[in-house]
Amino acid sequence: MATQMQLAREGKITDAMKQVALDEHLSPEVIRTGVAKGVIAIPCNINHKGLKPRGVGEGLRVKVNANIGTSSSYPDVAPELDKLAEAVKCGADAVMDLSTGNNIDQSRKEIIEHSPVMVGTVPIYQATVRAIKEHGAVVEMTEDDLLETIEKQAEDGADFMTLHCGVTLSAVERMRKQGRIMDIVSRGGSFIAGWMLHNERENPLYEHFDKILDICEKYDVTLSLGDGMRPGCTADATDRGQLTELITLGELVDRAWRRGVQVMVEGPGHVPYDQIAANMKLEKRLCRNAPFYVLGPLVTDVAPGYDHITAAIGGTLAAVSGADFLCYVTPAEHLALPTIEDVHTGVITSRIAAHAADMVRGVPGAVEWDRKMAKARKVLDWDAQLELAIDPELARKKRGERNKVGEEACSMCGDYCAVKIISKYFDKPQCPCND
């Protein structure tokens, strides 16, 4: 079975490429060319039935991911399926299953089975849970544990996988020499770094990269090269450890593309506002314009409970500067497992950031959406305004609760509505003598 990239290079336009072209209002040939070059990825595992493929990358709408999944404190998959449904309803383009609770295999299978959007996983989470159960400690994890887990998740239908292949001994050593406040905050990155330091060995994901490519090629899994060295606070951003990993990821992009395996690259993290654009340009330069998938970035560390906002501030600039895929951040970030309400807020907030960037990236239809809203507001067409809203449910709720039935203006302005007042004069028939 050939991958999307291999088929694109052969000049073939697949059904997935046609679907992406339709959604993006672009020609199938534009999509095929982008996939062939690697600047567009279409994560679509051959075993994910019922998937509506979406594209990520150059010239396309900025995509939004929602993280869901069980934990040791909340091992029941049923609430996560509810969160999946809510994320899809709110317009998420992908979900990632980060399950670490009981029966991870079953959780993943159910999420993939019920998901019409692409599903990502982080295999090392399951591999470490397995290592603790079977060997007694994370650092006793074997290379076979990792590779078998990757193969199993690919076989089950995961469309893309976060693999922390760039957390090398040299990256960790450079980080330690320079010094950080937060050290390593990526769960996967910390597992790999701990394993390497304990065993005094190189990262098995890096050493066995060709075997990983074998699996990805077999199932057409998109490789999402994880940012295990991402900064966990703004003070740690853009340091030697982070950039050493990014250089390695750029080299791994080349190796994956030579095999015809699709790739995305993951990025920071906590980044001060004035460093965000530079981070995006570095990734695009070092990784040959491979699609860039970022968490946030969060522009300040002091807003727990409001980190969906700090991430949206950073995410907008990141996407304007080249990021293609935003991982949502919810109000529960740094505090707790997200609720279904947090998922709703996180997806909508990230979609706002993505759309704001789409407007200046020249994405077809982005500016027109805002123009339609402006025209509806001009004539006080509330039905149209509510229909066009990015969160129609919330807009209808606030409109219904705080205005009288049939009221033309909103209760903020009432009889003094600027739009209503000025329309009396601007919309009057003009006197012929003024022509």
Disulfide bonds with the S-S distance in Angstrom:
none
